[in-house]
């Protein structure tokens, strides 16, 4: 029995070698991108807060703590919405392909 991590790695690698682009790896990779984005936003927040305390003392440090926190939440919201839009586009493609059926069984429209 395969674990979820093993299936993810296997599906991702197979997707990279799918030259016909019949499978999308974006939906598998999007989770990793979200985690990486959260880490980058957290590091930027931490750097801004520490820099505020180091450069300007307590007053500027607490101001930067508030400002950086609001900015980090807004960046996370915008990043999440952007990633969700990408997922929606790929899901629309998958559902459209499912509704259209296999390409081999497509018959030409009847001539008038």
Secondary structure, DSSP 8 states (H G I E B T S, - for coil): ---HHHHHHHHHHHHHT-TT--S--HHHHHHHHHHHHHHHHHHHHHHHHHHHHHHHHHHHHHHHHHHHHHHHHHHHHHHHHHHHHHHHHHHHHHHHHHHH--GGG-------
